[in-house]
Amino acid sequence: MGYVGIIESLPPPPPPFTYYVRSTIQYKYNSLWGNPNHMRSVAKALRDAYPEEKLYILVAERNAGSFTYDGIELGGERVCLEIEEELEKIKSKGGKITKFSIVGYSLGGLVARYAVGLLEMRGVFREVEPVNFVTFASPHLGVRSPLKGWLNNVWNVLGARMLCMSGRQLFIIDNFRDTGRPLLEVLADPESIFISGLKRFKRRTLYANVVNDRSAVYYTTCIAKTDPYTDLSKVKANFVEGYEDIILDPLNPVAPLVSKSAGKAMADITTGSPWNLRTALFISALVVFLPVGIVAFIVNSIVQTFRSSKRIRLHESGLAGIQVKDYRSPIWIKDIRGTVEDVYESLNNLQGESYLRASDDERDDGQLDKAETQIIALERKKSHPQFPTLALAPSQFLMIDELDKVGWRKYPVWIHQDRHSHAAIIVRSDTPRFKEGLVVLRHWLSGEFLI
């Protein structure tokens, strides 16, 4: 699939050379499948920038298709094995890997973070130097919408239970290895192999869409507690020089707009009136798309749950080609160191956002324990009137704090010409509508990618 042929057909270059792994798993709601062809533009941009003798490219393929239903843990184990096998193959042919980089798109970013922890645990980073860790539109905090009340129960709880293990992990309702904590929270634990491995990279970079990402919204892809882009008519965007209108300045992305009318037309084109347009589209989706989508979604979920459960059982028993015991050492450093898709994306994009008001008398719904209540209370007090804190889950606030300590170069991306920015950010297909994504790739390779 994809660009596997490139790897198999290229003779190993003489040392030293860079070993570059691209995780191409893509998150989609209907079947969570990844298509390596979606990364064609990324591969081409890399090859145009660096010759074969300087850059070796591996496309991770073992999680393609419905295999991504099986969860981030299994996906990470498959990718880790794939990397180790490739390293051994190159070594057997006289090659030597000196540097290592990895980039994940969408769900691939989370699988990459898990694989990095396993590579750390297995001592791979003692043999090669980790250089670049990059994600494009990856839901680092999961896909739980920042909502309160009954919408939280319907969208974030019921929906998660229809998507096998990956859905439970992405909606943060799983119990990872009986730790009593969701996997994504464990991935951000400062004492874990996952953070230890992530820290080894010279540079950690992420690109996040500010509008029209129907699969993974800004707060989760940019690891942020606020979303200053919900009403672009109220802010003035500041862009990186040379990348105007696409790449926002990471240090000062937006500023309050002096004139409320200025920029309103552009904001209306990209976001529209937050509630009127969303309400109209939501009602249209309910009447036209939702009945068909729900039926397809339920049928697909039943089929994929059965298939995923079978694969997981085979994986756990060691009959899927991976010796699980090799990848199940302690994860703590201190302890030995289609249609359904369209329905989901539309409804996910139509969800309004709830905020934490800076009010001491606001009450929670009683579902939080004492520690979680304290976290919410603290975040509420820090909420800013202009850009209020989103109503995230306590575990998401913890993830943000710990991931930010690792250090990221965060680049907000404003795609104007297409309302499917999740695909446009990496030019997922060869269409003029996605050409703004080429600017994103140019920015990455010219200023962020270390060789």
ChimeraX attribute file (.defattr): number of C-alpha atoms within 10 A of each C-alpha:
attribute: neighborCount
match mode: 1-to-1
recipient: residues
	/A:1	12
	/A:2	16
	/A:3	17
	/A:4	14
	/A:5	11
	/A:6	14
	/A:7	14
	/A:8	10
	/A:9	8
	/A:10	12
	/A:11	14
	/A:12	20
	/A:13	19
	/A:14	12
	/A:15	13
	/A:16	14
	/A:17	20
	/A:18	23
	/A:19	23
	/A:20	21
	/A:21	20
	/A:22	24
	/A:23	28
	/A:24	29
	/A:25	32
	/A:26	26
	/A:27	25
	/A:28	21
	/A:29	23
	/A:30	25
	/A:31	21
	/A:32	22
	/A:33	20
	/A:34	25
	/A:35	17
	/A:36	23
	/A:37	15
	/A:38	20
	/A:39	24
	/A:40	18
	/A:41	18
	/A:42	20
	/A:43	19
	/A:44	11
	/A:45	15
	/A:46	20
	/A:47	15
	/A:48	10
	/A:49	12
	/A:50	14
	/A:51	10
	/A:52	17
	/A:53	15
	/A:54	15
	/A:55	19
	/A:56	23
	/A:57	21
	/A:58	22
	/A:59	24
	/A:60	23
	/A:61	21
	/A:62	16
	/A:63	27
	/A:64	19
	/A:65	16
	/A:66	15
	/A:67	22
	/A:68	28
	/A:69	30
	/A:70	25
	/A:71	22
	/A:72	27
	/A:73	19
	/A:74	26
	/A:75	25
	/A:76	24
	/A:77	25
	/A:78	23
	/A:79	25
	/A:80	24
	/A:81	20
	/A:82	16
	/A:83	20
	/A:84	14
	/A:85	12
	/A:86	15
	/A:87	16
	/A:88	14
	/A:89	13
	/A:90	16
	/A:91	13
	/A:92	10
	/A:93	11
	/A:94	12
	/A:95	18
	/A:96	21
	/A:97	22
	/A:98	15
	/A:99	19
	/A:100	22
	/A:101	23
	/A:102	24
	/A:103	21
	/A:104	24
	/A:105	30
	/A:106	25
	/A:107	30
	/A:108	29
	/A:109	30
	/A:110	27
	/A:111	28
	/A:112	31
	/A:113	26
	/A:114	29
	/A:115	28
	/A:116	29
	/A:117	23
	/A:118	26
	/A:119	24
	/A:120	20
	/A:121	24
	/A:122	15
	/A:123	11
	/A:124	18
	/A:125	18
	/A:126	10
	/A:127	12
	/A:128	16
	/A:129	18
	/A:130	23
	/A:131	20
	/A:132	23
	/A:133	26
	/A:134	24
	/A:135	29
	/A:136	24
	/A:137	33
	/A:138	32
	/A:139	27
	/A:140	28
	/A:141	29
	/A:142	23
	/A:143	22
	/A:144	24
	/A:145	25
	/A:146	20
	/A:147	20
	/A:148	16
	/A:149	10
	/A:150	9
	/A:151	14
	/A:152	14
	/A:153	12
	/A:154	11
	/A:155	17
	/A:156	22
	/A:157	17
	/A:158	13
	/A:159	16
	/A:160	22
	/A:161	18
	/A:162	20
	/A:163	28
	/A:164	22
	/A:165	23
	/A:166	26
	/A:167	26
	/A:168	23
	/A:169	24
	/A:170	26
	/A:171	23
	/A:172	25
	/A:173	19
	/A:174	21
	/A:175	13
	/A:176	16
	/A:177	9
	/A:178	8
	/A:179	10
	/A:180	9
	/A:181	15
	/A:182	20
	/A:183	23
	/A:184	25
	/A:185	21
	/A:186	21
	/A:187	22
	/A:188	27
	/A:189	20
	/A:190	18
	/A:191	16
	/A:192	20
	/A:193	27
	/A:194	26
	/A:195	25
	/A:196	21
	/A:197	21
	/A:198	24
	/A:199	17
	/A:200	18
	/A:201	18
	/A:202	13
	/A:203	19
	/A:204	22
	/A:205	19
	/A:206	24
	/A:207	25
	/A:208	28
	/A:209	28
	/A:210	24
	/A:211	24
	/A:212	21
	/A:213	24
	/A:214	23
	/A:215	26
	/A:216	30
	/A:217	25
	/A:218	28
	/A:219	26
	/A:220	23
	/A:221	27
	/A:222	30
	/A:223	23
	/A:224	19
	/A:225	22
	/A:226	20
	/A:227	18
	/A:228	20
	/A:229	21
	/A:230	20
	/A:231	17
	/A:232	23
	/A:233	22
	/A:234	22
	/A:235	22
	/A:236	17
	/A:237	21
	/A:238	18
	/A:239	20
	/A:240	17
	/A:241	10
	/A:242	10
	/A:243	14
	/A:244	14
	/A:245	16
	/A:246	24
	/A:247	26
	/A:248	22
	/A:249	19
	/A:250	15
	/A:251	11
	/A:252	11
	/A:253	19
	/A:254	18
	/A:255	12
	/A:256	14
	/A:257	15
	/A:258	10
	/A:259	12
	/A:260	12
	/A:261	10
	/A:262	14
	/A:263	16
	/A:264	17
	/A:265	12
	/A:266	13
	/A:267	19
	/A:268	15
	/A:269	12
	/A:270	18
	/A:271	19
	/A:272	18
	/A:273	16
	/A:274	13
	/A:275	13
	/A:276	10
	/A:277	14
	/A:278	19
	/A:279	15
	/A:280	12
	/A:281	15
	/A:282	20
	/A:283	13
	/A:284	12
	/A:285	17
	/A:286	15
	/A:287	11
	/A:288	11
	/A:289	17
	/A:290	22
	/A:291	13
	/A:292	14
	/A:293	21
	/A:294	15
	/A:295	12
	/A:296	16
	/A:297	23
	/A:298	15
	/A:299	12
	/A:300	16
	/A:301	19
	/A:302	14
	/A:303	11
	/A:304	21
	/A:305	19
	/A:306	11
	/A:307	16
	/A:308	22
	/A:309	15
	/A:310	12
	/A:311	18
	/A:312	19
	/A:313	12
	/A:314	14
	/A:315	18
	/A:316	14
	/A:317	14
	/A:318	13
	/A:319	13
	/A:320	14
	/A:321	11
	/A:322	17
	/A:323	15
	/A:324	17
	/A:325	10
	/A:326	11
	/A:327	22
	/A:328	11
	/A:329	14
	/A:330	13
	/A:331	20
	/A:332	18
	/A:333	16
	/A:334	10
	/A:335	10
	/A:336	10
	/A:337	14
	/A:338	12
	/A:339	16
	/A:340	22
	/A:341	19
	/A:342	18
	/A:343	23
	/A:344	22
	/A:345	20
	/A:346	20
	/A:347	19
	/A:348	20
	/A:349	19
	/A:350	19
	/A:351	17
	/A:352	15
	/A:353	14
	/A:354	16
	/A:355	18
	/A:356	21
	/A:357	20
	/A:358	18
	/A:359	11
	/A:360	10
	/A:361	8
	/A:362	10
	/A:363	9
	/A:364	12
	/A:365	7
	/A:366	8
	/A:367	8
	/A:368	14
	/A:369	8
	/A:370	9
	/A:371	10
	/A:372	16
	/A:373	16
	/A:374	13
	/A:375	16
	/A:376	19
	/A:377	21
	/A:378	13
	/A:379	22
	/A:380	21
	/A:381	14
	/A:382	14
	/A:383	20
	/A:384	14
	/A:385	9
	/A:386	9
	/A:387	14
	/A:388	20
	/A:389	24
	/A:390	23
	/A:391	22
	/A:392	23
	/A:393	19
	/A:394	16
	/A:395	18
	/A:396	23
	/A:397	21
	/A:398	16
	/A:399	23
	/A:400	20
	/A:401	14
	/A:402	17
	/A:403	19
	/A:404	13
	/A:405	12
	/A:406	15
	/A:407	13
	/A:408	16
	/A:409	15
	/A:410	19
	/A:411	25
	/A:412	22
	/A:413	27
	/A:414	25
	/A:415	27
	/A:416	21
	/A:417	15
	/A:418	16
	/A:419	18
	/A:420	18
	/A:421	29
	/A:422	26
	/A:423	21
	/A:424	26
	/A:425	27
	/A:426	25
	/A:427	25
	/A:428	21
	/A:429	16
	/A:430	12
	/A:431	9
	/A:432	11
	/A:433	17
	/A:434	23
	/A:435	19
	/A:436	23
	/A:437	24
	/A:438	17
	/A:439	19
	/A:440	23
	/A:441	19
	/A:442	16
	/A:443	18
	/A:444	17
	/A:445	16
	/A:446	10
	/A:447	8
	/A:448	17
	/A:449	17
	/A:450	12
	/A:451	15
